[in-house]
Amino acid sequence: MGQASKVFGKQITYSVSPFQQKLFVNYFKNAIPHLRRGVKDNFFCSVPYFAALYITVNWANETYHNEMKDHWY
């Protein structure tokens, strides 16, 4: 680790070789708990928007299909 750290004034920076880094350590092991926690924490913030989007899309599709029925022979 001779060149792993450099001193710039009072700031010390460390660097690690890309070959020594492990990017996906425990990624798949921790993905489900993190996803579950994220959904639980943001449930009441995001659900109203998705519900409004769902209602709007259903209304638009129903209106479109009703308009198309008027043009059938």
Residue pairs with C-beta under 8 A, 6 or more apart in sequence:
3 15
4 14
4 15
4 16
5 12
5 13
5 14
5 15
6 12
6 13
6 15
